[in-house]
């Protein structure tokens, strides 16, 4: 995390906002490792004397969540993973851990998304980014945020388009570590599954990207550590169907985007059962209702001016496009194909 980025963002304590309804700023506390103004290890501290929560900076990534112990319990293995393992050592550990282990799951998922963002001459994630850019009413300018940034390609492309600071935010630390590696080293490193427990190491240069205009943060998309209207606009690509509260995500996007800002949001409406309770899905069930179970129709209803009181995200649909292809490589013989919906959302005036 660059100090200059921290000063510009002026982050807030999400716990104080949600639990105390207070706007408490964070400040930089102890710093254990820093190189040329780039903090690799340290801590951010809430300025509220009734809170004073500590939020760690690990591998250059600030971790700012409302419940630190729960986050650590779920992601400690990702934080502790070594980056210096040789392909030989990683192969042995993968065989010992076995199929379906947390090591196998994290390595496989990271490889799937890293390949989609960075693999080959035309990664499958680029058409989604381009579609989002094209749907905006004007080219993005100012400070933007990429919510659900995964391994970081969209964040860096937004920074290239704006020429200014762009924040990448995700809750998955191991994916953010890949993104931060691109920012810091200019190289992308991951393991790509060939078949079963057999993986191939990928370590490639990523040239000509504005790495000094990017800051990656580990935080909950439903409780972002930033002030209202902190960003001119937001990208939120393929996150809606894999968060605990899709409605809460929309409300939070409307909060952090300025009055004249826009949100480019995409989703395949492929609801992740392990992440989103079916009661929180937008469609995808209860085909007996007025939308006949259609997620797209329910999404449009919620984000329409005529939506009933009590469901106010602060956002409206201004433009949309459907059927954008997105391809995820699972292994050398398996791919998953999606037809993705993209919308341009605008803050209500």
ABEGO torsion letter per residue (X at the ends): XBAAAAAAAGBBBAAAAAAAGBBBBBBBBBBABBBGGBBABEBBBBABAAAGBBBBBBGGBBBBBABAAAAAAAAAAAAABBAABBAAAAAAAAAAAEBGBAAAAAAAAAAAAAAAAABEABBAAAAAAAAAAAABABBBBEBBBBBGAEAGAAAAAAAAAAGBBBBBBBABAAAAAAAAAAAAAGBBBBBBBABEABBBBBBBBBBGBBAAABBBBBBBAABBABBBGABABBBBBGAAAABABAAAAAAAAAAABBAABBBBBBBAGBBBAAABBAAABBEGBGAABAAGGBAAAAAAAAABAABBBGBBAGBBBABBBBGBBBBBBABAABBBBBBBBBBBBBBBX
